[in-house]
Amino acid sequence: MDFDWPGRTCLDTMDNTIVKKLGAWPLRFYIVQGGKLVHKASPTHNYTYSVDELRTHLNACVQHVQG
C-alpha cells in the first residue's frame, strides 16, 4: 500500500523492543528526524492524542525534507 509518504514508518517488533526502550505503551507516536527524536506525542488522561499537534509536527518534517 502506497501512502505517498516521504519518510519511513517504523513499527515495533513482536518482542516489544520499542516498548522496552522508549516506554511506548499503550500507544505512542514518535517523530525521528536526522537520527534525533524531535517529537513524542503523549496521550491525555483518557488515552487520546491531539491529531492536530501530530499533523503540525509531521507537516514540518515533510517541509524540511522537501526543502
Contacts in CASP RR format, 6 or more apart in sequence:
PFRMAT RR
TARGET T0000
AUTHOR 0000-0000-0000
METHOD contacts of the structure
MODEL  1
MDFDWPGRTCLDTMDNTIVKKLGAWPLRFYIVQGGKLVHKASPTHNYTYS
VDELRTHLNACVQHVQG
6 62 0 8 1.000
6 65 0 8 1.000
6 66 0 8 1.000
7 65 0 8 1.000
10 18 0 8 1.000
12 18 0 8 1.000
12 19 0 8 1.000
12 24 0 8 1.000
18 24 0 8 1.000
19 25 0 8 1.000
22 28 0 8 1.000
22 30 0 8 1.000
24 30 0 8 1.000
26 43 0 8 1.000
26 47 0 8 1.000
27 43 0 8 1.000
27 47 0 8 1.000
27 49 0 8 1.000
28 40 0 8 1.000
28 41 0 8 1.000
28 42 0 8 1.000
28 43 0 8 1.000
29 39 0 8 1.000
29 40 0 8 1.000
29 41 0 8 1.000
29 49 0 8 1.000
29 54 0 8 1.000
30 37 0 8 1.000
30 39 0 8 1.000
30 40 0 8 1.000
30 41 0 8 1.000
31 37 0 8 1.000
31 38 0 8 1.000
31 39 0 8 1.000
31 40 0 8 1.000
31 57 0 8 1.000
31 58 0 8 1.000
31 61 0 8 1.000
32 38 0 8 1.000
33 61 0 8 1.000
33 64 0 8 1.000
38 57 0 8 1.000
38 61 0 8 1.000
39 54 0 8 1.000
39 57 0 8 1.000
41 49 0 8 1.000
41 50 0 8 1.000
41 53 0 8 1.000
41 54 0 8 1.000
41 57 0 8 1.000
43 49 0 8 1.000
44 50 0 8 1.000
END
